[in-house]
Amino acid sequence: MIVFRNCAVLLVIASICSFFYGIGHIHVEVEPNACRMTYMFGEPRFARVRFSANKQFPNYGLYYYYEGVRQTLDPLKMRMTGAPVIFVPGNAGSYKQVRSLASVALRKAREHPDAGIHLDYYTIDYDEELSAAYGGYMYHQQSFLKHCIRTIAALYGQTSPIVLIGHSMGGKLAQSVLTDTEIGQHINAIISISTPLDQPVLNLDAHLDQFYREVREVLSRTRTATQPSIDTNVCQSLHQKPPSEQTMASQKLSAKLDNVLLISTGGGNRDLLVQAGLTNSQFNDLHAMTSAIPRVSLSCDHLSAVWCLQFMQVINRFLFSITQRRDDGTVIFSSNKQRNMHSAVAHFVKPRIRQQSLMKLQRHSDWHEEHRLVINKFFANGLRSHYYELIGLKRQERFKKLAIEALNVESDENWLFGCESHRHNDTEVNYCEKATPLTHLIQRLPNSESDPRSIAVLDLHNLRKTYEQWTHLLLRLPPGSKRTGYNLDIYDPKERILDIRMPRWYAYGRRTVVNETLQGTLHYRLRIADLVEPYQGLRIYIEPEQCLQPNYRITARLCVPWAAGFDRYQTLTSPDQKPGLYVNVPTLMPRHYNTTLNPVMLDLYLDPICRYRISYAYSYADALSRIVLEFYGWLPAHLVCVLLIVLRKQLDKFQEAGSFKSLRPYVGYFQYTSLYLVTGCRLFKKLILNLNVLPLPEQLDYSINISIIIHCTAIGLSIAAALAVWLALTLYGNAFHRLALRLTRLSTSSSNIMLSIMTHLPITYGILTIGVALGACSGLALLLAFLFYFLMLSNAYKDYLEDYLWQKAANLLHMATGSGSTETDQSTANNEQNEQSLMPNNGEISSTEEQHQQPDEDKADRECCVGLQNFSFHITLLLMLLMLLLLSAPASLAWLRSRRHGIVLPDPSLHTNIVALGSLSLLLQLRAPQKLRGYWMLSILLYLGAGIVLLYCQTAIYRLNSVIAGAYAVLAVHQSLERLYLRLRQR
């Protein structure tokens, strides 16, 4: 048992250290910000659009963006001819964030005035409300957004659809308006930027949870939902394919909602606020990460996503591509979703190049033919004319793959063909009269700040089988003064496609995949099995062993087979580059998915000038940092679970009054038994799923390692919190007293009187705080309750500590003078005096009880710490009250902001907070805890509460309010019933 206890203690310490190690390495994957700033060519101006909804929403506003014009414009009095776009800001977002998007659109329209196409950008002012923290804002903002859409639709006419662009929570608002079919018919497309679409980052209140649930339920009936299955493998194609016209025509859905194009984008590893896996939705038509978007190819943090020039240009290019100009000069967005979808794929995923027909070639040009497997050919000074190179398709059977790269070739240049060769009669040189372009098979790979790499990886066996008349591949390099050339690598796929497995977390050290590549190698593919959870981190090491030149570049492409749109590219230029090449997945693998058949793909496009050593290892820094980023929201639930278990232990054993242990209010916090509950709840969850008796718990099919690390961290935080409260009780009671004076605006004498009343008659404590909760805000009531509760404990602890020290000094003095009084008698007398000084108002009750109790029971009561003397118990209650206060903080901030405009917002935790305040005041009135019977039943209920927390509250954080309030209520009911039972028995 001692060995097990020591192992548990080591596990707790190791888990706490691991969590804080993850916090210290939270930027291990974050790349430098490569976004270029967007500048306005004129002074940005905002013209307010006034309409009837402004009276209903006085703190909101709709604005039209324009530049370079000093006079004030009114869109309602003008003839608006552009295609309307509404920008919806997100959590704490400003309406001025539209400047980058709108300025790029204005500049693009001025650069091409002949086309006559321009966009009219509108933006919404939501008063920078914290919509991600308080769900009550979402319904108000959604209602105002609908009014804005109706107003703009009326201004432009019913035939001019609107595009919505939402950033952060604004993207969720834009998606939510589709639940109204009347509004949905005015929407052409919705683009969400770094938006948690299907679930919030932190589910802090019931209104936010209800908002997400309502949107999901409506869209599931009116939109096409796509969920990954065990057969999903998006890595089999080079890009996402839009639905065909036949498939779209066969869908039996509401055309008013299903014809809206939904596009979502994520910022990548620089966005530490919204994780990549949250930015996709099952109702989307297309998803893309900024690091994989052509002409962007970088990661954006949460704020730079609205001003990154490269990203803003891509969005506006797409919007311009789906517009059309009518005969009257007005511009509208095309209602052809199929055409819009093709354009979206071309701009956000991969430029779509149609397979072209045969091309005639010059017969007497300079033709060459190569038969080698590996070729690296360069022309340092460029070419004066086209250069033609024939590559034979007839190779040994095992050489099935061909990788070829053209250097410094424009993206619109046809440089790779397939053809049937002929032999020239005079020169006996092979040539092709006609050739078929293979441009659609070429990949444009990001290459850091340089031009993208043009690479094609072809299957020679399939080419020979599909085009039996072809004899050669043709490479045609265009003339120019730049350095040009090509790299060719023909290989056996068995040597280049390597299968590896994700190492276990306890597997330390590197594992070598390739000891040394051959010179001229261009392509390797790693197939990674067992990489199934977002927290797993794999570090890939690519070390150059020997290079012909000092500078090299390697492009890595990561594809997750069950997560469409999450392709990731990274360019490596040195072995010590930061960040390194880390491999992880954005979302949890679907159930019953086979990663051996459908592994995660990592394509390595090497620079052929070097030989490389390729190895891999489990990355603890990456794994722990991702645990912090992905699962920090579980901490409140595990902390409440720990507090409930600590409370149960404190009720199980009372400390002896006057002893040194009674001075330590952290008694019960140094425990590890709550770890049993973590494993037990995982087993119990499987039982619930099989029996279908209780409500379904949260579907969190993650490794138990995550739960253990989070739970042990919660144990450490509970210990730190208890010690902090202990120090604050001892040292900073006066500071809290001054804070209470400022909040209540009471004088020192008035506050002393009120504190004395609450100490002697705690029921007034509950009446006051409940009155504040009903009249103002429950969060404010919790703050007052916390301050006064803290002051009560601080005064009681100081008095108890002072009496303890005086008693010890008196004992030492008596021992020195040889006094016959014993320490026990003095301690007993002191305890009686201390109890009377703490609670004089309950003197009648105590004296009445003493008349009917046995002497042994009275002695036992005097020897145990009860009431406010049980400091460890009350510190736990104080920490639970603090948890309620923190959980109610977003609603309290919303209440404070809404007072300026006279808006009444719902308080999602009003009832639970009233229950907690009333129960706490009753516990103080009853001088809880007392040495009573029935604590075994209370222990069972606290265990059940802790289990409920782990099963139902890890992501639904708002449910913790009910559990904490329930714990207070159970304690109050137990103390009341047992005290009533004792009185009835005494009579």
N, C-alpha and C positions, 0 to 999 in steps of 0.2 A: 504493500500500500504506500509505503514511504517512497519507493522507487517510482511508482506511478505518479504520485504527487509532485515529485521533483521533475519528472518528464513534462507534466502539465504546466508547471511553472516555467520551464524552459520554452515550451511551445508558446505560451502567452508572451514572454519577453521577445522571442524571435519574431512573432507575428507583428508585434508593435514596432519593432525595429524595421521590419520589412515594409510596413505601411509608410513610415516616415522616410525610409530610403526611396520609396516610390515618389513621395512628394518632392524630395530633393532632386530626382531625375525626371521630373515631369516634362521637361523640355528635351528629352533625349531624342525624340523623333522630329522635333520642330525644326524646319529649315528656315534660313534667313528670308526675310520679306523681300521678294523680288518684284512686287507690284510697283508700277509707275503711277505717279500722282496725276489725277485729272485736273486740268486747269480750265477755267472759264475764259472765253474770248471777250466777254463783256460782263458788266456788273450784273450779278444774279438778282432778279426781282421776282416777287411773289404777289400775285393779284388775288385777293380773297373773293371767292364765289359765295355770294350771300343768297340763302334760300330759307325756306320755312323751318327746316330742322335746326337752324342755329339757335332758336329759342329753346327748343327741347334739350339741346346739348350745348350749353353756353361755353364750355371749355374746349370744344372741338371746332375744327375749321377745315374747309376745303380751299385749296389754293391752286392757281394756274401759274406755271413757271414760264418766264421769258427773260431775255437778256438784251442788254444794250439799248433799251428804250427807257428814258427817264420818266415819261408820262405814265400815269397809272392806267392800267387796262382793266376792262370789265368784260370777261368772256360772255356774260349773258347778253351784252349789248353789241356784240361783234358777230360777224359771220365766220365761224370756225370751220376751216377746210381740212385740217389735218386729221390723222387717225388718232383717236383718243386712247391715252394710256394713263392708268391711275397707279401711283406708287403708294403702297401701304407700309408705313414704318412698323417696327416691332417693339420689343420690350425696351422701354426707356428711349425709344428712337425719336428723332426729330424729323419733322416734315422737310427740313432743309437738306436731308440726306439725298434727295432726288437730284441735287445739282449735277452730280457727275453723270448720271444717266441722261438727263435732259440736255446737258451741255454738249455731250457727244452727239446726240441726235440732231441738235440744231446745227452743229458744225458739219455733220454729214449731209444734211439737207442743203446747206449753203455751198458745199463743194460740188454738188451735182444739181444745179438749179434747173437744168433742162428736163430732168425727170419729173419735176413738179411734185415729188413725194416728200412729205414731212410729217412729223408726229407732234401731237399736242400732249404735253405731259402735265398731269395734275398730281397733287400730293395732298395727303391728309395729315392734319395736326391732331394728335391724340394726347396732347399735353404731357408727352413723355411719361406716360403711365407705365407702371411695372406690371404689365399684363402677364408675364411669365410666372410671377409670384402670387398673383391674386386673380382668381378666375372670374370674379364678379365684373372685372373690366371687360372681359371678352364679349359678353352679351351686349353691353353698351356700345362697344366699338363696332361690333357686327351690325347692330341696328343703324348706326350712323353711316357705315360703309354702304348699306343698302340704299339709304337716302341719297348718298353721293352718286351711286350708279344710276338711280332713277333720274336724278337731275341732269347728269351728263347725257344719258340716253335721250332725254327729252330735248336737250340742246342740239344734239347731232342727228337726231332722227332714229327711228326704229331700225333702219337698214344699216346703221353704222355700229358694228359690234365693238366692244371695249376689251382691252388687254389689261390684266391686273398683274402687277409685279410686287410681291411681298417679301420683305426682309424679316428674318427671325419670326416672331409670332405674327407678324403681318402676313406671312405666307399662309399660316393656318387660318387667319381671318378671311383671306381671299378664297381659300378652298371652302370655307364654311358657308359662303353665300350661295354655293351650288345646292344647298339643301332647300332653297327657295326656288321653285321652278320658274316663277315669274322673273326673278332676278337672273337666273341662269340663262335665259334666252338672250340676254344682252351681252353675255360674256363670250369672247372668242377664244382666249387662251389665258392661262395663269402660269406665271413663272415664279417659283418660290426660291429664295436665296437663303441658304443656311437655316432652314426652318425645321423644327421638330414636328413632323406632320402627323404621325399616327399615335404618338404618345409624347407627353411633355418631358422635359429634362428632369424636373422635379415636380411630382404630383402633390402639391402642398395644400390644396383645399378641395372640398367636394364640388364646388362650382366649376373649377377647371376640369376635374375628372368628368363631370356631367357634360360639359361642353364637348370634350373630345368624344365621349361615348355617343352623344346625340348625332354628331357629324358622321361618325363611323356607321351608325345604324342606318341613317338615311342614304348615304352614298353606297352602302352595300346593296341597297335595293335599286339604285338608279345609275350606278356606274359599273364598268367592268373592273373587277378586282383580280389581280394576279398575285398568287402566292407561290413561292418556290416549292417544288415537290421533289420526290426522290429521283426523278428523271431529269430534273433541270440541270443544264450545263451550258451556260452562256459563253464558255471559253471555246466552244467549237466553232464559233464564227468570229470574224474580225470586228463586227459591230452589231449593235442591236438592230433588228429588222422591224420596221413599222408594220402594222397589220395591213393586210391586203384589202383591196376594196371589196372583194367577195366576203372576207371574214367580217368586215365592218357592216356590210349589208345584212348579214345573217344574224347579227346580234339583236335579240329581242329586248331592247332596253329603251328607256326614254330618250328620244333624240334631243330633247331640250338640254339634257345633262351630258349625255355620252358624246356629243359632238364638240364638247369643249376640250381643247388640248391642254393637258396638265404636264408641266415640265418642272422638275425639281433639280436643284444643284446643291452640292456640299462643298465646304471650304477645304477639307482635307485635314492633315495633321497639324496645321497651324491654328485651327479653330478649336480652342480648348473649352469653349462654352457649350457648343452643340456638337456632340459626337457624330461621326460620319454615318453610323448606322441609323440614326434618328432622322436623317434628312430625306430618306426615301419613303414612299407611300405605296400601299397596295393598289391605290386608285390612279397612280401616275401612268402616263403614256411613255415618259422618257425620264431617265435620271442620269446625271453626269457629275463627276467630281471635277473641280476646276483644274486639278493637276493633269487630267486626261483630256480636257477640252482643247481642240486644235487652236493654235494661236494664243493660248493662255498658258497652259503647261506649267502652272505653279500653284502652290497652296496659298489660300487666303485665310487670314484670321477673321473673326466674327464681324469686326467693324470695317476692315479694309475691303470686304466683299462688296460694299456699296460705293467704293471710290476707286477700285483697282482699274486702271485704264484698259488693260488688256481684256479684262472680263466685261467691262462696260461696252467696249467696241463689239464684242461677239454678240451680246444681247441685242444691241441696236442693229447690227447687220442682219440678224435673224428677223427682227421686227420689220425692217425695211423689205426683206425678201418676201414677206407674206402680205404686203400691201398691194393695192391696185388703185389706179386713178380713174375716176369716172369722168364722163363727158362734161359734167358741170364744174370740174376742177377740184372737187372734193376727193379726199383720200380715205379709203376704208381698208379694213383687214379682210383678207379672203376668208370665206366661209367654207372652203374646201379643206376639210380636216386632213384628208389623205395627202394633199399637196403640202399643207403646213407641216405635217409630220415628216415628210421627206426633207423639207428644208431644215427642220429642227435637228434631224439626224446629221445632216451635212454640216451644221454649224456647231453642234454640241458634242458629237461623237466622232464622226469620220466623214470627210468630204466624199460624197457619193459620186463616183465617176462611172458612167455607163460604159459597158463593153462596146468598143467601137468596131466598125466593119473593117474590111481589108484596106490596106494602104499600099499604094504603088511606090516602089523605091527606085532609086537611080541605079541603072545597071552597071555603069562604068565608074562607080565610086571606088574609094579605097577600102577594099574588103580584107578582113583578116579572120583567122579561125584558130581557136585554142582547144587543145585536147587535155590540158592538165586539170587536176582536181582543185588545186588551190592557186589562185592568181591574184596578185596585187599590182595593178598597172596604173601609173600616174603620168600626167603631162603637166609639168611644173609651170610652163608658160602658156597653157591653154591650147586650143586647136583653131586652125584657120578654116577648116571645113568639118563636115560631119565625119565621125569615125565609126566604122561598122565592125563589130566583132561577132562572129558566129560561135556558138557554144553547142556542141553536139549533144543530142538527147540520148543517144545509144551508149550506155555505160554498162558496167558490170551490174548485175542484178541487185547487189547489196547497197549500191550507191543510189538511194532512192530520193534523197533530199538535196536541194540546192538553195543556198543563200547567196544573194547578190546585192551589192550596195553600190549606188552611183554617187559620186562626190560632186558637190556644187552644181546640182541640176535643179532647175526650177520645178515647182510643184505641178505646173501645167504642161510640162514637157513630156512627150511620149518617148521613153528611152528603152523600154523593154517590150519585145515582140516574140511571137511564135511564127515560124514559117517553114515552108518546104524549099529546100535549097536545090540549086541547079549548078552544074559545072560549066564554066566558061570554056568555049572550044579553043580559044587562042591562049589564054593565060592559065587555063586549067585550075582556076580559083573558084571555090564555091561562092555562090551569091544567091540572093532571094529577090524575085521580082515583086512579090506581094507578101505582106506580113500582117498579122493580127495584133494590135496593141494589147498588152497585158497590164495597162496602167491601173485597172481596178484591183489588181492583186498587190499593189505596192503600198507599203505602210510608211507614213510620215511620222517618224519617231522624234519626240522632243529631245533637244540636245543642249540643255541648259540655256545660256544666252546666245548660242550660235544658231545657225540655220538648222532646221530639222533634218534628220538623216532619212534618206530614201532607201528602204530595204524591202526586198521581196524574198519570202521563204516559200519555195515551190516544191511540190511533190512530183518528181519526174515520172514516177510510175503512173500516176493518174493522168499526167499530161499526155504520155504516149498512148494510154488507153483511150482517152477522150478524143484526141486529135491524132488519129493514126497516120495522116499524111504528113504531119510535121516531122522534120528531121533535126531542126536546130532551134535554139533560142537565139534571138538577135538582140544585141546591145548596141544602141546608137547614142553616141555622145555628141552633144551639140557644140558648135564652134563658139569661141569666146576667149577672152584674155585671162580669165581666172584659172587657177589650178584645178584640174579635173582628172578623172580617172574612175576606176571601179575596183571593187574587191569581190572575188568569187570564191565560194567554198562549197564543194560537192562532197557529201559525206554519207556515212552509214548511220541511219537514225538510232540504231542500237547503241552506238558509241556516244551519241550526243543527247539523247533523251534519257535522263537518269531519274530513278525513283528513290526518294528518301522518305523517312518518317520523322514526324515531329518528335524530338527527344522529350523524355519525361522531365519533370521539373527537378528531379534529384540527379539527373544525368549531367555531370559537370565536365567541362572541357570541350575542345573542338573535335569535329569529325571531318575527315577529308573526303571530298567527293571526287575531285580530279587533282591528282598530284602535280601535273603540269600539262597544260594544253599544248597543242602543236602550233607552230608559227603559222599565222594566216587564218587561224580559226575565227569564224565570224559569229556562229550561233550555238548556244547551248540551251537546253530546256530542262528545268528541274520540276519534277512532279512530286508535290509534298502531300503526303497522306497524314491523317490524324491531326491536322491543324483545323480545329473545329470551334474554338471559343475565342471571343474577342480579346480576352486577356493574354492569350498565349503570344509570346514574342520569339521570333527566330531571327538570329543575326547571321547574315551571309557575308563571308569574307572573300573578296576577290583581290588577290595580291599579285602584282606584276613581278615575274621572276627575271625576265630579260626583255628589254625593249630596244627597238631600233631608233626611237626618238624619245625625248624626255616627256613630251606631252601626249596623253592618250585620253580617250573617253569611252565609257561603257554605258550603255543604256539598258536599264532593267524595266521589264513590264510585268506587273503582277495582275493576275486575273483570278477572281474567286468564282467558282462555277455556279454557286447558288445565289449570288448577289449581282444582279445586272446593273451596270452603270458604275461600278466601283473599281474599274481598272485604274491602276496607279503606275505612273512612270517616274523614274529617278535616274539622274545622270551622275556617274561617278568619274572623277578625274584624278583621284589620289587615294591610296590605301588608308590614309588617316583622315579622310574627309568626314566632316560632321554636318548633318547627321549621317550615320552609316546606313547600310542597306538592311532595313528591318522588314520582316515579313509577318503580317498578321491579317486577320479577317475582320470586317466591320460588324458583322452580325453573327448570331449563333447559327450553327448548322441546323437545317431542318431535321426533324426526327426521322430515324431510320435511313438517313442519307449515308451512302457508301463512299467515303473519301478515297478508298483504294481504287474504285472504278472511276470516280470523278474527283481527282485530286486538285488541289490548288496549283495553278501553273505560274512558274516564274521563268520568263524568257530573258536570257542574257544575250544581248547583242554586243559582242566584244569588238575591241579595236584590234585588227589583225597585226599591228606592228609589235605586239607583245605576246609573251607566253605568260600564262596565269596559273596560279594555284587557287583552287576553289574549295572552301571549307565552310562549315556551319556549326553553330552552337546555340544552345538555349540562352536567350538573353534575359537575365534576371532584371536588369534595369528597365528594359522595355516592358516586360510582363508586370512588374510592380507598379510602374507609372501608369500603365493602362488599367490596372485594378483601381488605382486612385481616381482616374478620370471617368471610368465607366461605372464604378460601383460606390462612389462616395455617398451617394444618396441612400444607401442602406444603413449608414451609421446611426441616424436617429432611431430607427426601429431596434437595432441591436443595443443601443444605449438604454432605451426604455426596458428592453428585456433584461439587461443586467441589473438595472435598478429594482425591478420587481423581484428578481432572485435575491438580491442583497436585502431587500425589505423582508422577505420571507425568513432569511437567516437571522436578521435582527430580532424578529418577533419570536424566534425559536429559543433564543437565549438572552436573558436580561443580565446586565452587568451589575455587580455589587456596588451599592452606594458607598462613596467615600474611598473607593479603591482607585489606583492609578489608571486602570483600564477604563474607568468611567469618564476619564478626561479625554480619551481618544475617540473623537466622533467619527473616525473612519473605520470603526469596527464592522466587519462583515464584507468590506470591499475587496480584501485580498482573498479572492475565491476563484475557483476554476470549474465549479460544478455546473455553471450555466452552459459550459461546452457540451455537457451531456444532452442538453435540450436541443442544441443545434443538430446533432446527429439524430436524435429521436424524432424531431419534426420532419426531417427528410424521409424517414421510414413511415411516419404517420401520414405524410402527404400522399405517398403511393397507396396507402390503405384507403384514404378518402377518394382518390381517383377511381379505385376499383369498386368501392361500395356505392358511390353516388348518393351518400346519405347527407353529408354536410355540404355547404356551399363550396364551390371549387376554389382551391387556394390559388395564389399567384403562380403563373407558369414560368418559373425561374429554373430552367434545367441547366444550371451552371455547375461547375465543379465545386465539390465541398471545400476545396482549398480556399476559394474566395470567401465563403461564409466564415471559415475559421479565422482568416486574417482580419476580416472586418469585425468579427465578434471579439477577438482578442484585443483589437484596437479599441473597441468600445469599453472593454474591461479597463484598459489603461487610462482612457479618458475619464471613466467614472472615478478611478482612484485619484487622478489629478484634480478633478472637480471637487471631490470631497476634501482633499488637502487644501485646495484654494479657498473653499468655504471656511474651513477651519482657521486658516490664517486671517481671512477677512473678518470672521467673528471676533478674533482676538485683537487684531490690529486696526481694522478699518471700520469699526462700528460707527464712529463719529462721522466719517465721510458719508456713509450711507444715510445717516441721520440728517445731515445737511442737504443731501439730494432729495430726501423725502420732504423736507421743508420747502424746497424750491418747487417741487411738483404740486404739493398741496397748497402752497402759498399760506402756510400757517406760521404763526409766531412760535418761538421756542417754548413758551409756557403753554400755549394751546396744544402744541404737538405732544408735550410731556403729559398733559392731561388726557389727550386722546390715546396715547400709547398705554397709559396706566389703565384706562377704561378697557382697552382691548386686551390687555394682559389679564385683568381681573374678571372681565366679562367678555370672553372671546366671541360670543354670539353676535355682539355688535360689529365685530370684525366682518362677519359674513354678511350682515345686513347692509353695511356701508358699501362693500365691494360689489355685491349683487345689484345694489341700487345704481352704482356707477356703470355696471355692465348693461343694465336695461336703459339707462338714460343717455349713455354716451357710447362706449365701445368696450367689449369684453376684454380686449387686449390691454386697455388702460386700467381696467379693474384688476387684471392679473398683475400688472406692474405695481400698483399700490399694494396689493396683497403680498407680493414678494418682498417689497421694501419693509412693510410693517412686520411681516413674519420674520424677516432677517433681524430686525431690530429687537424683536421679542427674544429671539434665540441669543442674540449678542448680549443683551442685558442679563439673561438667565445664566449664560455661560460665564460671564465675568463674575457674577455673584457667586456662582458655584466654585469657580477657580479661586476666588478670594477666600471663601470659607475653607476650602481645602488646604490652601497654603497656611492660613492662620491656625488650622487644626494641627497640621504637621509641625508648625513652630511651637505650638503649645505643648504638644507631646514631647518634643525634644527638650523643652524647658522643664517639664515635669520629670522627665527621666534624669535630667541633670540635677534637679533638686531632690530627687528621691520621692516624689509624690506617689501616693498610693492609687491615684485614679488611673484607670486603664484606658487604653486607646479606644477600646470597643465602646465603652460607655460614653466617652466624649464624642465618638463618631456618631453613635445613635442619637444623642441629644442634639448634635449639630444637624443631622438629617431632619429631625423633627422641626427644628427651628427654621431650617432652610425651606422646607415644604410650606411652612406657614407664611414665610416671607414672600414666597413666589406666588402662592394662590390663597390669599386671605379671604377672598370672597366665597370660597368653597369650605369655609370652616365648619359651617353647620352640617353639611353633608358628611364631612370626615368624622366629626364627633358623633353623629348618629350612627355611622357605620361601626365606630369603635365600640359602641355599647352592645352591639349584637355579634361582633366577630370574636373568635377565639384568640387568646393571647399568642398562640403560635402563628396564626395567620397574620396578625398585626406585626409581629416581629419580622416575618418574611417580607411583608410590604415595605417595612422600614429599611431592610437590607438591600432591596432592589431599586434600580434607577427607574422611576416611573415619571409620567408627565413630561414636562420640559427638561427634566434631568436626564432623560434618555436622549442624549444629543445625537447619537448616530442615527436613531430612528427619525428624528425630526430633520436632520440634514438630508436624509434620503427623500423625505417628503418635500423639502425645499428644492432639491434638484429636480424632482418631478414637476413641481410648480414652475421652475425655470424652463423646463422643456415645453410646458404648455405656453409659457410666455413667448418663447422663440417661435413656436409653431403658429402663434397668433400674430406675430409681428407684421407679416405682409398685409393682413386685413386691417391692422391698426394704422399702418402707414397710409393705406387707401382711405381710411376714415378721416385722417388728418387732412389729406389733400382735398377730399370731397367737401369738407366744411367750407372752403373758400367759395364754392359755387352753389352751395345749398342742395347738393345731390345726395340722395340717400342710397347707400350701397348695402347689400345684405352682409350680415356677419355670419360666416359659415360655421363658426364654432361657438355661437352664443350659448346654446342649450348645454353643451358639454362643459363649457367653462363655468356656467352657473352651478351645475351639479358639483364640480370640483371645488368651487369656492364655498358652497354651502356645507359640503362634507368636511372640508378642512376646518371651517369654523366650529363645527360640531365636535370634531376630534379635539380641538383645543379646549373647548368648553368641558369636555369629559376628562380632561387631563390624560389623554391617551399618550402612550400605551400603558394600560394597567395589567397587573398580573392576573389574567383571567383564564377561563377555560375556553376550549374550542379553537385554539390556534392551529390545530392540525387541519381543520376544515378551511381556515383562512389560507394556510399554506397551499392546499390543493387549488384553491381559486386563484392564487397568485401564480402558481405554476401554469394553470390554464391560460391566464392572461398573457404570460410570457410566451406560451406556445402560439396563441392567436397572433401576437405581434410578429413572430417569425413566419407564420403561414400567410397572413393577410395584409401586413403593413410595411413590407420592405420597400415596395415601390409606391404603394398608396399611402404616403406619409400622413395624409390628413386623418386617417383612421386612428392614429395614435392618440388624438385628443379623446376619443371615446374610451380607449383602453385605460388611459391615465385617470380620466374621470371615473370610470368604473372601479378602478383600484381604490381611489379615495372613498367612493360610496360604499364599497364592500367593507373597508376598514371602519367607517363610521357606523354602519349597520351592526357589525360585530360588536364593537365597543358599547353601543347603545343597548342592544339586546342582552348582552351579558351583564351589564350594570343593572338593567331592569330585572333580570332574573335573580341577581343577588338581593336586591331590595325585596322582591316578593318572597324569597326564601327566608329572609330575616324576619319578615312579619309573621 
